[in-house]
């Protein structure tokens, strides 16, 4: 039962353009969502998060949008840089379930110079 | 600097042997987790522990065992009962009152 889904395994964009990574979830009890970035042979690092009471959170070039009615969130990277090339994981936390995160399958982003 | 350390980075074992992966954190985090990463399958939860001397199975616990004798340490043993042990293993920790994990750098286990 895949409660968090990233349906696009890969995405390729040109440097300077916008990257949009998508994530869908099925559990309406999720109250917090996070994005992690992962380079090969390294652990994921936290990128940005959003509470379910908000619909947008912005941090520099990164913006996360949450559409609760559609159970959909997206990560926008503007402008994209070659150093952004990595695997991006969407994660969700269920309300009342202290700590445990459920991760999506990941999307590999390639930013071409 | 505070952080979470996994060792070794690469590990090779013969089929049928048990192997233990180390995970140590000095962040004073209450909770610790073990995930496995396989191509196309994202991060799957093996075991997690929210307090010392207590742990729970995750989604794919079969063939694995853990212990949590100290707050700082959460070793994972991959037993011979695990059918497909070759994978990238990630340890993480968090404060249970906060969101998000701090991950270690991972251990690549290859069973030959």
Backbone of each chain as ProteinMPNN parsed JSONL, in Angstrom:
{"seq_chain_A": "XXXXXXXXXXXXXXXXXXXXXXXXXXXXXXXXXXXXXXXXXXXXXXXXXXXXXXXXXXXXXXXXXXXXXXXXXXXXXXXXXXXXXXXXXXXXXXXXXXXXXXXXXXXXXXXXX", "coords_chain_A": {"N_chain_A": [[0.848, -1.186, 0.0], [1.05, 1.84, -1.174], [1.33, 4.761, 0.204], [2.371, 7.217, -0.261], [3.216, 8.659, -3.231], [5.406, 9.067, -5.93], [5.124, 9.621, -9.061], [6.678, 10.106, -11.259], [9.605, 8.821, -12.304], [11.879, 10.084, -13.219], [13.255, 13.27, -14.233], [14.159, 15.761, -16.501], [15.678, 18.853, -16.984], [16.525, 22.079, -18.346], [19.294, 24.082, -17.403], [18.581, 26.942, -15.449], [15.91, 26.969, -16.014], [12.57, 26.139, -14.782], [12.089, 23.552, -12.397], [9.769, 21.074, -11.688], [8.613, 18.977, -9.329], [6.571, 16.298, -8.478], [4.165, 14.942, -6.126], [1.961, 12.606, -4.775], [-0.53, 11.703, -2.371], [-2.343, 9.383, -0.297], [-3.459, 9.207, 2.205], [-5.521, 10.947, 4.274], [-4.926, 11.681, 6.796], [-2.389, 12.596, 7.055], [-0.293, 15.142, 8.253], [1.917, 16.67, 7.878], [4.457, 17.477, 5.621], [7.412, 16.708, 3.807], [10.362, 17.435, 1.895], [13.18, 15.749, 0.689], [16.55, 15.696, -0.382], [18.822, 13.757, -2.25], [22.062, 12.682, -2.882], [24.057, 10.365, -4.839], [25.199, 7.511, -3.022], [25.103, 8.81, -0.599], [23.488, 10.006, 2.442], [20.058, 11.141, 2.587], [19.252, 14.641, 2.608], [17.56, 17.19, 4.392], [15.274, 19.364, 2.78], [12.961, 21.118, 2.39], [9.836, 21.888, 3.994], [6.291, 21.502, 4.733], [3.41, 22.363, 6.52], [0.175, 20.886, 6.961], [-1.689, 22.832, 7.305], [-1.081, 24.916, 5.758], [-0.708, 26.236, 2.405], [1.426, 26.841, 0.91], [4.965, 27.081, 0.959], [8.007, 28.757, 1.099], [11.467, 28.868, 0.319], [14.081, 30.455, -0.518], [15.259, 29.404, -3.6], [13.499, 27.347, -3.656], [10.211, 26.151, -3.52], [7.369, 24.829, -1.993], [4.234, 23.511, -2.725], [0.99, 22.813, -1.544], [-1.88, 20.988, -2.132], [-4.562, 20.174, -0.62], [-7.122, 19.2, -1.132], [-6.798, 17.799, -3.466], [-4.954, 16.033, -2.62], [-2.205, 16.388, -3.126], [1.131, 17.399, -3.607], [3.742, 19.646, -4.589], [7.074, 20.372, -5.603], [8.846, 23.19, -6.44], [11.591, 24.349, -8.222], [13.396, 27.126, -8.814], [15.706, 29.398, -10.161], [16.658, 26.396, -11.879], [19.655, 24.6, -11.176], [22.767, 23.036, -12.149], [23.868, 21.727, -9.918], [21.643, 20.948, -8.568], [20.953, 18.52, -9.442], [19.929, 15.417, -8.529], [18.426, 12.855, -6.448], [15.11, 13.253, -5.459], [13.096, 13.011, -2.669], [9.811, 12.741, -1.547], [8.079, 13.041, 1.527], [5.856, 12.054, 4.169], [4.057, 12.706, 7.198], [2.037, 11.127, 9.567], [-0.632, 12.478, 11.435], [-0.337, 12.616, 14.919], [1.275, 10.429, 15.013], [4.149, 10.084, 16.237], [6.931, 11.202, 14.746], [7.498, 9.104, 12.744], [8.111, 8.777, 9.336], [6.742, 8.476, 6.047], [7.909, 7.587, 2.94], [8.062, 8.564, -0.518], [8.778, 7.082, -3.76], [10.808, 8.43, -4.942], [12.243, 10.86, -7.196], [14.387, 11.27, -9.861], [16.233, 14.003, -10.627], [17.642, 15.701, -13.316], [19.647, 18.31, -14.178], [20.532, 20.05, -16.906], [23.429, 21.629, -18.175]], "CA_chain_A": [[0.0, 0.0, 0.0], [1.94, 2.97, -1.33], [0.55, 5.904, 0.64], [3.011, 8.399, -0.833], [3.631, 8.239, -4.566], [6.034, 9.978, -6.87], [4.858, 8.85, -10.263], [7.694, 10.346, -12.288], [10.906, 8.347, -11.818], [12.966, 10.983, -13.607], [12.906, 14.563, -14.83], [15.326, 16.451, -17.05], [15.384, 20.241, -17.32], [17.671, 22.885, -18.718], [19.75, 25.036, -16.399], [17.905, 28.235, -15.493], [14.464, 26.796, -16.133], [11.898, 25.666, -13.583], [11.887, 22.118, -12.181], [8.574, 20.803, -10.888], [8.546, 17.584, -8.898], [5.226, 16.062, -7.953], [3.978, 13.9, -5.124], [0.569, 12.381, -4.416], [-0.692, 10.865, -1.192], [-3.694, 8.832, -0.186], [-3.932, 9.233, 3.586], [-5.93, 12.294, 4.664], [-4.457, 11.93, 8.161], [-1.051, 13.195, 7.02], [-0.385, 16.552, 8.655], [3.179, 17.368, 7.639], [5.104, 16.94, 4.425], [8.795, 17.148, 3.69], [11.138, 17.038, 0.726], [14.573, 15.464, 0.936], [17.396, 15.616, -1.565], [19.818, 12.727, -2.021], [23.095, 12.407, -3.875], [24.462, 8.947, -4.809], [26.052, 7.016, -1.948], [25.013, 9.677, 0.569], [22.177, 10.038, 3.05], [19.219, 12.277, 2.196], [19.294, 15.848, 3.433], [16.298, 17.912, 4.417], [15.233, 20.485, 1.846], [11.899, 22.059, 2.727], [8.662, 21.188, 4.514], [5.065, 22.276, 4.786], [2.345, 21.847, 7.364], [-1.082, 20.723, 6.234], [-2.544, 24.012, 7.465], [-0.63, 25.898, 4.793], [-0.745, 25.767, 1.028], [2.673, 27.218, 0.238], [6.107, 27.451, 1.777], [9.067, 29.161, 0.184], [12.788, 29.019, 0.907], [15.025, 30.74, -1.599], [14.835, 28.917, -4.923], [12.618, 26.199, -3.471], [8.851, 26.416, -3.046], [6.508, 23.653, -1.959], [2.81, 23.813, -2.791], [0.158, 21.718, -1.071], [-3.295, 21.013, -2.502], [-5.132, 19.131, 0.228], [-8.307, 18.59, -1.749], [-6.311, 16.856, -4.475], [-3.93, 15.211, -1.976], [-1.083, 16.554, -4.049], [2.082, 18.466, -3.346], [4.765, 19.784, -5.619], [8.277, 21.14, -5.278], [9.313, 23.994, -7.557], [12.956, 24.844, -8.091], [13.573, 28.177, -9.801], [16.028, 28.666, -11.385], [17.36, 25.134, -11.666], [21.105, 24.643, -11.349], [23.32, 21.675, -12.294], [24.055, 21.151, -8.591], [20.362, 20.425, -8.078], [20.807, 17.156, -9.958], [19.915, 14.495, -7.387], [17.133, 12.191, -6.254], [14.27, 13.991, -4.522], [12.089, 12.185, -2.017], [8.698, 13.34, -0.828], [7.771, 12.261, 2.725], [4.674, 12.524, 4.884], [3.913, 12.243, 8.567], [0.652, 11.015, 9.985], [-0.949, 13.208, 12.656], [-0.36, 11.808, 16.126], [2.277, 9.366, 14.919], [5.339, 10.892, 16.473], [8.217, 10.98, 14.105], [7.691, 8.195, 11.624], [7.815, 9.331, 8.016], [6.533, 7.569, 4.92], [8.579, 8.182, 1.795], [7.755, 8.169, -1.876], [9.81, 6.294, -4.437], [11.882, 9.308, -5.384], [12.344, 11.319, -8.587], [15.748, 11.683, -10.203], [16.261, 15.249, -11.395], [18.88, 16.031, -14.007], [19.657, 19.665, -14.696], [21.569, 20.095, -17.939], [24.041, 22.957, -18.333]], "C_chain_A": [[0.887, 1.24, 0.0], [1.154, 4.235, -0.998], [1.107, 7.219, 0.106], [3.62, 7.976, -2.168], [4.281, 9.383, -5.333], [6.033, 9.25, -8.206], [5.869, 9.066, -11.382], [9.049, 9.893, -11.767], [12.045, 9.312, -12.146], [12.422, 12.24, -14.272], [14.192, 15.217, -15.297], [14.929, 17.862, -17.461], [16.681, 20.963, -17.671], [18.007, 23.84, -17.572], [19.035, 26.372, -16.574], [16.396, 28.133, -15.601], [13.882, 26.288, -14.808], [11.844, 24.133, -13.568], [10.668, 21.959, -11.293], [8.518, 19.313, -10.602], [7.233, 17.375, -8.161], [5.158, 14.875, -7.004], [2.494, 13.808, -4.797], [0.494, 11.498, -3.179], [-2.142, 10.435, -1.058], [-4.302, 9.004, 1.204], [-4.258, 10.662, 4.009], [-5.492, 12.652, 6.083], [-3.033, 12.494, 8.192], [-1.164, 14.686, 7.352], [0.904, 17.34, 8.387], [3.889, 16.669, 6.503], [6.5, 17.537, 4.277], [9.357, 16.701, 2.348], [12.597, 16.858, 1.156], [15.282, 15.347, -0.399], [18.502, 14.607, -1.269], [20.774, 12.618, -3.197], [23.493, 10.937, -3.77], [25.419, 8.647, -3.664], [26.112, 7.949, -0.744], [23.628, 9.552, 1.185], [21.378, 11.231, 2.569], [19.412, 13.455, 3.15], [17.984, 16.604, 3.298], [16.357, 19.142, 3.515], [14.216, 21.534, 2.278], [10.695, 21.263, 3.203], [7.45, 22.109, 4.492], [4.067, 21.581, 5.702], [1.049, 21.782, 6.561], [-2.018, 21.921, 6.392], [-2.146, 25.136, 6.513], [-0.78, 25.347, 3.39], [0.531, 26.118, 0.26], [3.742, 27.508, 1.28], [7.296, 27.675, 0.85], [10.381, 29.323, 0.945], [13.785, 29.197, -0.231], [14.498, 30.275, -2.941], [13.788, 27.805, -4.839], [11.27, 26.636, -2.896], [8.078, 25.108, -3.071], [5.062, 24.133, -1.9], [2.03, 22.583, -2.336], [-1.293, 21.954, -1.469], [-3.972, 19.871, -1.77], [-6.322, 18.447, -0.42], [-7.917, 17.556, -2.788], [-5.308, 15.866, -3.893], [-2.664, 15.203, -2.833], [-0.168, 17.661, -3.539], [3.147, 18.481, -4.433], [5.905, 20.643, -5.084], [8.722, 21.857, -6.544], [10.71, 24.502, -7.259], [13.184, 25.858, -9.215], [14.676, 29.145, -9.36], [16.782, 27.379, -11.059], [18.845, 25.291, -11.978], [21.646, 23.224, -11.478], [23.539, 20.98, -10.955], [22.778, 20.619, -7.966], [20.129, 18.994, -8.543], [20.992, 16.162, -8.822], [18.594, 13.737, -7.423], [16.368, 12.962, -5.185], [13.168, 13.072, -3.992], [11.055, 13.074, -1.336], [8.413, 12.442, 0.382], [6.587, 12.886, 3.441], [4.623, 11.92, 6.274], [2.441, 12.223, 8.941], [0.445, 11.741, 11.304], [-1.014, 12.247, 13.838], [0.661, 10.695, 16.137], [3.652, 9.999, 15.042], [6.528, 10.394, 15.688], [8.226, 10.19, 12.826], [7.225, 8.827, 10.317], [7.606, 8.213, 7.004], [7.042, 8.271, 3.674], [7.99, 7.696, 0.477], [8.947, 7.471, -2.5], [10.988, 7.133, -4.898], [11.771, 9.66, -6.861], [13.765, 11.798, -8.821], [15.698, 12.903, -11.106], [17.632, 15.433, -12.022], [18.748, 17.432, -14.581], [20.835, 19.786, -15.65], [22.106, 21.506, -18.099], [23.684, 23.57, -19.691]], "O_chain_A": [[1.41, 1.641, 1.04], [0.393, 4.727, -1.832], [0.391, 8.217, 0.031], [4.435, 7.055, -2.228], [3.774, 10.503, -5.374], [6.856, 8.365, -8.441], [5.911, 8.296, -12.342], [9.596, 10.527, -10.865], [13.052, 9.355, -11.44], [11.307, 12.271, -14.792], [15.192, 15.227, -14.58], [13.96, 18.05, -18.197], [17.777, 20.515, -17.336], [17.123, 24.334, -16.872], [18.896, 26.875, -17.689], [15.681, 29.093, -15.314], [14.611, 26.043, -13.846], [11.587, 23.501, -14.592], [10.546, 22.629, -10.267], [8.391, 18.495, -11.512], [6.841, 18.186, -7.322], [5.964, 13.947, -7.065], [1.844, 14.828, -4.567], [1.355, 10.644, -2.965], [-3.046, 11.044, -1.631], [-5.522, 8.953, 1.361], [-3.361, 11.5, 4.094], [-5.665, 13.789, 6.521], [-2.532, 12.833, 9.264], [-2.011, 15.395, 6.809], [0.963, 18.543, 8.643], [3.923, 15.441, 6.426], [6.732, 18.707, 4.579], [8.897, 15.729, 1.749], [13.165, 17.681, 1.873], [14.695, 14.953, -1.406], [19.058, 14.596, -0.17], [20.36, 12.481, -4.348], [23.29, 10.319, -2.724], [26.328, 9.424, -3.375], [27.057, 7.892, 0.043], [22.7, 9.058, 0.545], [21.962, 12.242, 2.178], [19.696, 13.28, 4.335], [17.38, 16.648, 2.226], [17.354, 19.865, 3.489], [14.563, 22.693, 2.505], [10.547, 20.091, 2.855], [7.559, 23.314, 4.268], [3.908, 20.361, 5.658], [0.858, 22.532, 5.604], [-3.027, 22.016, 5.693], [-2.796, 26.18, 6.467], [-0.958, 24.144, 3.199], [0.691, 25.735, -0.899], [3.476, 28.094, 2.33], [7.553, 26.886, -0.06], [10.41, 29.841, 2.062], [14.264, 28.23, -0.823], [13.424, 30.692, -3.375], [13.254, 27.378, -5.863], [11.202, 27.386, -1.923], [8.127, 24.367, -4.054], [4.715, 25.033, -1.135], [2.366, 21.455, -2.696], [-1.862, 23.004, -1.172], [-3.962, 18.732, -2.238], [-6.505, 17.239, -0.268], [-8.612, 16.558, -2.974], [-4.858, 14.958, -4.592], [-2.14, 14.152, -3.203], [-0.626, 18.715, -3.099], [3.413, 17.478, -5.096], [5.715, 21.513, -4.235], [8.946, 21.235, -7.582], [10.977, 25.023, -6.176], [13.17, 25.514, -10.397], [14.585, 29.676, -8.253], [17.476, 27.311, -10.044], [19.239, 26.005, -12.901], [21.032, 22.291, -10.958], [23.406, 19.759, -10.869], [22.82, 19.922, -6.953], [19.199, 18.333, -8.08], [22.067, 16.072, -8.228], [17.761, 13.945, -8.305], [16.917, 13.285, -4.131], [12.422, 12.452, -4.75], [11.394, 14.032, -0.641], [8.496, 11.218, 0.275], [6.344, 14.089, 3.337], [5.072, 10.798, 6.508], [1.698, 13.167, 8.672], [1.275, 11.625, 12.206], [-1.659, 11.201, 13.769], [0.889, 10.077, 17.177], [4.245, 10.404, 14.042], [7.058, 9.31, 15.935], [8.916, 10.579, 11.885], [6.11, 9.336, 10.208], [8.214, 7.146, 7.096], [6.66, 9.405, 3.385], [7.491, 6.575, 0.371], [9.985, 7.288, -1.864], [12.051, 6.596, -5.211], [11.274, 8.875, -7.669], [14.283, 12.629, -8.075], [15.179, 12.839, -12.221], [18.656, 15.334, -11.345], [17.847, 17.707, -15.373], [21.99, 19.643, -15.25], [21.339, 22.467, -18.154], [24.11, 24.684, -19.996]]}, "seq_chain_B": "XXXXXXXXXXXXXXXXXXXXXXXXXXXXXXXXXXXXXXXXXXXXXXXXXXXXXXXXXXXXXXXXXXXXXXXXXXXXXXXXXXXXXXXXXXXXXXXXXXXXXXXXXXXXXXXX", "coords_chain_B": {"N_chain_B": [[30.94, 18.604, 16.26], [27.483, 17.833, 16.024], [25.963, 14.807, 14.915], [25.086, 11.989, 12.818], [26.374, 8.808, 12.541], [27.243, 6.283, 10.349], [28.611, 3.081, 9.993], [30.338, 0.284, 8.487], [31.088, 2.173, 5.451], [31.054, 0.715, 3.117], [30.315, -2.713, 2.723], [31.013, -6.093, 2.509], [29.77, -9.341, 2.313], [29.581, -12.897, 2.666], [27.085, -15.04, 1.335], [24.625, -16.246, 3.599], [25.825, -15.504, 5.93], [25.517, -13.663, 8.955], [25.363, -10.126, 9.448], [26.3, -7.066, 10.987], [25.252, -3.728, 11.032], [26.423, -0.566, 11.901], [25.127, 2.236, 13.749], [25.351, 5.371, 15.045], [24.494, 8.192, 17.018], [24.954, 11.568, 18.051], [23.188, 13.545, 18.675], [21.368, 13.714, 20.601], [18.878, 12.727, 20.053], [15.635, 11.269, 20.377], [14.382, 9.261, 18.866], [15.133, 6.643, 16.546], [15.844, 5.226, 13.326], [15.772, 2.683, 10.782], [16.23, 2.399, 7.363], [15.844, 1.006, 4.12], [17.155, 1.28, 0.879], [16.286, 0.607, -2.367], [16.694, 0.407, -5.911], [14.241, 2.304, -7.607], [12.361, 1.867, -5.643], [12.308, 3.568, -3.552], [12.543, 4.65, -0.12], [12.333, 2.292, 2.327], [10.908, 1.352, 5.395], [12.542, -0.399, 7.933], [13.016, -1.023, 10.736], [12.149, 0.768, 13.747], [12.796, 2.904, 16.57], [11.617, 4.49, 19.401], [12.248, 5.002, 21.988], [14.748, 4.106, 24.428], [15.503, 0.638, 24.731], [13.218, -0.211, 23.476], [11.542, -1.055, 20.495], [10.071, -1.103, 17.217], [8.659, -3.027, 14.542], [9.045, -2.2, 11.121], [7.919, -1.783, 7.763], [9.241, -3.801, 6.373], [10.491, -5.84, 8.01], [11.251, -8.506, 8.161], [13.824, -10.86, 8.448], [15.635, -9.187, 9.555], [17.16, -7.751, 12.517], [17.228, -5.727, 15.499], [18.633, -3.664, 18.124], [18.292, -1.568, 21.027], [19.994, -0.466, 23.196], [21.277, 1.717, 24.164], [20.742, 5.25, 24.079], [22.151, 6.512, 22.1], [22.777, 4.65, 20.161], [21.904, 2.337, 17.584], [22.054, -0.434, 16.339], [21.834, -2.507, 13.412], [21.13, -5.775, 12.491], [21.617, -7.849, 9.796], [20.278, -10.751, 8.929], [20.814, -14.221, 7.96], [18.387, -14.996, 7.086], [17.267, -13.023, 5.575], [16.2, -12.516, 2.382], [17.028, -10.998, 0.168], [19.529, -9.312, 0.679], [21.343, -7.471, -0.347], [21.764, -4.097, -0.655], [21.286, -0.534, -0.148], [21.694, 0.852, 2.957], [20.129, 2.956, 5.247], [20.39, 4.921, 8.121], [18.583, 6.858, 10.473], [17.718, 9.642, 12.601], [15.596, 11.34, 14.991], [13.994, 13.971, 16.865], [11.275, 13.142, 18.774], [9.356, 14.987, 19.238], [9.495, 16.732, 17.223], [9.565, 17.41, 13.676], [10.787, 15.577, 10.872], [13.874, 14.048, 9.806], [17.325, 13.398, 10.628], [19.727, 12.103, 8.6], [22.105, 9.41, 8.345], [25.128, 8.729, 6.446], [24.897, 6.375, 5.145], [25.193, 2.792, 4.44], [26.538, 0.623, 2.15], [25.656, -2.519, 1.46], [26.805, -5.526, 0.217], [26.1, -8.712, -0.735], [27.626, -11.694, -1.513]], "CA_chain_B": [[29.67, 18.776, 15.562], [26.555, 16.741, 16.19], [25.607, 14.136, 13.682], [24.765, 10.572, 12.883], [27.467, 8.115, 11.866], [27.047, 4.894, 9.977], [29.836, 2.416, 9.576], [31.223, 0.918, 7.518], [30.419, 2.738, 4.281], [30.875, -0.423, 2.209], [30.429, -3.981, 3.446], [30.827, -7.272, 1.674], [29.602, -10.545, 3.118], [29.178, -14.091, 1.93], [25.703, -15.475, 1.559], [24.46, -17.115, 4.753], [26.446, -14.918, 7.118], [24.899, -12.494, 9.562], [26.22, -8.949, 9.462], [25.727, -5.977, 11.78], [25.554, -2.374, 10.585], [26.471, 0.322, 13.046], [24.549, 3.566, 13.643], [25.562, 6.127, 16.277], [24.171, 9.608, 16.901], [25.238, 12.403, 19.221], [22.263, 14.66, 18.558], [20.425, 13.57, 21.713], [17.556, 12.437, 19.505], [14.955, 10.151, 21.03], [13.974, 8.21, 17.941], [16.071, 6.234, 15.504], [15.162, 4.469, 12.268], [16.537, 2.052, 9.723], [15.569, 2.298, 6.069], [16.564, 0.348, 3.041], [16.885, 1.867, -0.417], [16.496, -0.192, -3.569], [16.355, 1.194, -7.106], [12.835, 2.371, -7.976], [11.446, 1.558, -4.533], [12.379, 4.577, -2.513], [13.04, 4.285, 1.2], [11.379, 1.442, 3.02], [11.228, 1.305, 6.811], [12.835, -1.74, 8.437], [12.724, -0.974, 12.164], [12.338, 2.061, 14.375], [12.802, 2.901, 18.033], [11.321, 5.83, 19.898], [12.904, 5.137, 23.283], [15.705, 3.038, 24.724], [14.966, -0.684, 25.089], [11.942, -0.459, 22.809], [11.599, -0.843, 19.059], [8.929, -1.648, 16.494], [8.889, -3.428, 13.157], [8.541, -1.372, 10.045], [7.209, -2.478, 6.687], [9.993, -4.914, 5.791], [11.364, -6.255, 9.107], [11.628, -9.916, 8.096], [15.226, -11.104, 8.135], [16.442, -8.173, 10.239], [16.953, -7.576, 13.951], [17.837, -4.514, 16.029], [18.65, -3.488, 19.571], [18.429, -0.158, 21.421], [20.445, -0.507, 24.592], [21.688, 3.079, 24.495], [20.048, 6.257, 23.293], [22.986, 6.943, 20.985], [23.142, 3.569, 19.264], [20.786, 1.53, 17.066], [22.633, -1.334, 15.331], [20.953, -3.36, 12.609], [21.722, -7.037, 12.051], [21.022, -8.477, 8.629], [20.485, -12.175, 9.166], [20.8, -15.088, 6.777], [16.99, -15.186, 6.685], [16.893, -11.955, 4.647], [16.353, -13.133, 1.065], [17.731, -10.108, -0.764], [20.14, -8.329, 1.578], [22.155, -6.465, -1.035], [21.017, -2.838, -0.73], [21.864, 0.626, 0.53], [20.984, 0.962, 4.219], [20.193, 4.295, 5.817], [19.958, 5.125, 9.497], [18.149, 8.232, 10.701], [17.265, 9.933, 13.95], [14.762, 12.536, 15.108], [13.324, 14.249, 18.122], [9.888, 12.738, 18.555], [8.479, 16.149, 19.329], [9.716, 17.569, 16.049], [9.393, 16.73, 12.406], [11.954, 15.434, 10.017], [14.98, 13.196, 10.214], [18.708, 13.573, 10.208], [20.181, 10.818, 8.083], [23.513, 9.095, 8.2], [25.595, 8.703, 5.059], [24.528, 5.101, 4.549], [26.087, 1.646, 4.286], [26.236, -0.206, 0.986], [25.915, -3.927, 1.759], [26.792, -6.429, -0.935], [26.23, -10.114, -0.348], [28.074, -12.462, -2.683]], "C_chain_B": [[28.785, 17.565, 15.81], [26.215, 16.11, 14.859], [25.275, 12.686, 13.928], [25.748, 9.831, 11.992], [27.096, 6.675, 11.597], [28.383, 4.308, 9.563], [29.593, 0.92, 9.402], [30.433, 1.501, 6.356], [30.126, 1.654, 3.253], [31.133, -1.7, 2.99], [30.128, -5.124, 2.493], [30.741, -8.486, 2.585], [29.223, -11.717, 2.212], [27.744, -14.446, 2.298], [25.641, -16.426, 2.747], [25.059, -16.581, 6.034], [25.581, -13.779, 7.647], [25.886, -11.335, 9.531], [25.511, -7.828, 10.218], [26.217, -4.631, 11.27], [25.44, -1.444, 11.787], [25.809, 1.661, 12.742], [24.659, 4.242, 15.011], [25.2, 7.596, 16.051], [24.497, 10.341, 18.201], [24.389, 13.667, 19.204], [21.268, 14.69, 19.722], [18.989, 13.358, 21.214], [16.96, 11.207, 20.183], [14.763, 8.966, 20.09], [15.065, 7.909, 16.92], [15.378, 5.253, 14.565], [16.189, 3.803, 11.359], [15.666, 1.94, 8.482], [16.477, 1.553, 5.097], [16.168, 1.027, 1.743], [17.242, 0.883, -1.511], [16.082, 0.64, -4.778], [14.864, 1.141, -7.409], [11.854, 2.124, -6.849], [11.546, 2.551, -3.399], [12.971, 4.057, -1.229], [11.965, 3.48, 1.918], [11.843, 1.212, 4.455], [11.406, -0.136, 7.286], [12.424, -1.852, 9.91], [12.831, 0.464, 12.643], [12.208, 1.932, 15.882], [12.569, 4.324, 18.51], [11.902, 6.079, 21.28], [13.858, 3.963, 23.472], [14.96, 1.779, 25.158], [13.59, -0.956, 24.517], [12.098, -0.182, 21.325], [10.407, -1.554, 18.414], [9.344, -2.035, 15.075], [8.324, -2.384, 12.213], [7.863, -2.224, 9.0], [7.916, -3.733, 6.186], [10.969, -5.494, 6.817], [11.867, -7.691, 8.985], [13.082, -10.084, 7.664], [16.176, -10.098, 8.76], [16.184, -8.218, 11.736], [17.694, -6.323, 14.399], [17.902, -4.597, 17.547], [18.771, -1.988, 19.847], [18.748, -0.121, 22.916], [20.889, 0.857, 25.085], [20.958, 4.058, 23.59], [20.812, 6.579, 22.017], [23.125, 5.894, 19.885], [21.944, 2.716, 18.857], [21.325, 0.609, 15.965], [21.582, -2.22, 14.668], [21.71, -4.611, 12.207], [20.916, -7.582, 10.872], [21.306, -9.965, 8.746], [20.452, -12.96, 7.856], [19.38, -15.343, 6.284], [16.503, -14.108, 5.719], [17.226, -12.427, 3.238], [17.172, -12.298, 0.093], [18.437, -9.002, 0.014], [20.955, -7.246, 0.879], [21.334, -5.208, -1.256], [21.835, -1.741, -0.07], [21.031, 0.869, 1.779], [21.226, 2.339, 4.835], [19.646, 4.299, 7.238], [19.576, 6.58, 9.662], [17.75, 8.401, 12.158], [16.413, 11.187, 13.943], [14.348, 12.731, 16.557], [11.86, 13.917, 17.919], [8.919, 13.9, 18.628], [8.614, 17.06, 18.127], [9.57, 16.728, 14.794], [10.721, 16.571, 11.696], [13.054, 14.611, 10.641], [16.316, 13.852, 9.888], [19.201, 12.195, 9.797], [21.685, 10.667, 8.23], [23.875, 9.008, 6.73], [25.387, 7.353, 4.394], [25.619, 4.05, 4.544], [25.621, 0.847, 3.08], [26.641, -1.634, 1.327], [25.791, -4.745, 0.481], [27.033, -7.843, -0.436], [26.542, -10.934, -1.585], [28.008, -13.962, -2.408]], "O_chain_B": [[29.251, 16.426, 15.811], [26.179, 16.772, 13.822], [25.193, 12.218, 15.063], [25.932, 10.185, 10.828], [26.686, 5.942, 12.497], [29.178, 4.949, 8.877], [28.745, 0.345, 10.084], [29.216, 1.33, 6.294], [29.084, 1.67, 2.598], [32.047, -1.768, 3.812], [29.129, -5.118, 1.774], [31.538, -8.641, 3.511], [28.631, -11.543, 1.147], [27.271, -14.188, 3.405], [26.492, -17.304, 2.894], [24.831, -17.137, 7.108], [24.987, -13.026, 6.875], [27.098, -11.54, 9.583], [24.297, -7.657, 10.113], [27.415, -4.41, 11.096], [24.497, -1.523, 12.575], [25.908, 2.17, 11.626], [24.127, 3.746, 16.004], [25.553, 8.177, 15.025], [24.336, 9.804, 19.297], [24.821, 14.725, 19.662], [20.43, 15.588, 19.809], [18.024, 13.757, 21.865], [17.659, 10.25, 20.516], [14.959, 7.813, 20.476], [15.809, 8.792, 16.492], [14.449, 4.545, 14.956], [17.309, 4.286, 11.19], [14.534, 1.46, 8.53], [17.697, 1.495, 5.254], [14.993, 1.32, 1.522], [18.366, 0.385, -1.573], [15.203, 1.495, -4.666], [14.28, 0.058, -7.464], [10.643, 2.164, -7.063], [10.901, 2.366, -2.367], [13.795, 3.143, -1.234], [10.835, 3.936, 2.09], [13.012, 0.918, 4.703], [10.54, -0.984, 7.071], [11.586, -2.679, 10.27], [13.516, 1.283, 12.029], [11.602, 0.995, 16.4], [13.248, 5.253, 18.073], [12.038, 7.228, 21.702], [13.779, 2.959, 22.764], [13.941, 1.838, 25.847], [12.871, -1.827, 25.006], [12.715, 0.81, 20.936], [9.822, -2.473, 18.986], [10.256, -1.447, 14.493], [7.284, -1.775, 12.464], [7.295, -3.27, 9.315], [7.275, -4.63, 5.638], [12.157, -5.628, 6.524], [12.833, -8.052, 9.657], [13.515, -9.528, 6.655], [17.383, -10.148, 8.524], [15.125, -8.665, 12.179], [18.664, -5.905, 13.767], [17.307, -5.478, 18.168], [19.281, -1.232, 19.02], [17.91, 0.202, 23.757], [20.878, 1.122, 26.287], [20.6, 3.721, 22.462], [20.216, 6.881, 20.984], [23.554, 6.223, 18.778], [21.079, 2.412, 19.678], [21.077, 0.85, 14.783], [20.592, -2.62, 15.281], [22.804, -4.528, 11.649], [19.7, -7.75, 10.952], [22.46, -10.386, 8.669], [20.11, -12.431, 6.798], [19.192, -15.852, 5.179], [15.444, -14.257, 5.11], [18.384, -12.704, 2.927], [17.926, -12.841, -0.714], [17.978, -7.86, 0.005], [21.226, -6.203, 1.474], [20.325, -5.238, -1.96], [22.91, -1.976, 0.482], [19.819, 1.067, 1.696], [22.357, 2.815, 4.928], [18.579, 3.75, 7.513], [20.19, 7.452, 9.048], [17.479, 7.426, 12.859], [16.487, 11.998, 13.02], [14.35, 11.798, 17.36], [11.261, 14.387, 16.951], [7.793, 13.811, 18.139], [7.91, 18.065, 18.031], [9.466, 15.502, 14.849], [11.654, 17.346, 11.905], [13.147, 14.496, 11.863], [16.427, 14.716, 9.019], [19.101, 11.236, 10.563], [22.434, 11.644, 8.239], [23.019, 9.194, 5.865], [25.669, 7.199, 3.206], [26.807, 4.361, 4.631], [24.461, 0.444, 2.996], [27.828, -1.929, 1.469], [24.795, -4.659, -0.238], [28.045, -8.128, 0.204], [25.819, -10.88, -2.58], [28.346, -14.765, -3.277]]}, "name": "protein", "num_of_chains": 2, "seq": "XXXXXXXXXXXXXXXXXXXXXXXXXXXXXXXXXXXXXXXXXXXXXXXXXXXXXXXXXXXXXXXXXXXXXXXXXXXXXXXXXXXXXXXXXXXXXXXXXXXXXXXXXXXXXXXXXXXXXXXXXXXXXXXXXXXXXXXXXXXXXXXXXXXXXXXXXXXXXXXXXXXXXXXXXXXXXXXXXXXXXXXXXXXXXXXXXXXXXXXXXXXXXXXXXXXXXXXXXXXXXXXXX"}
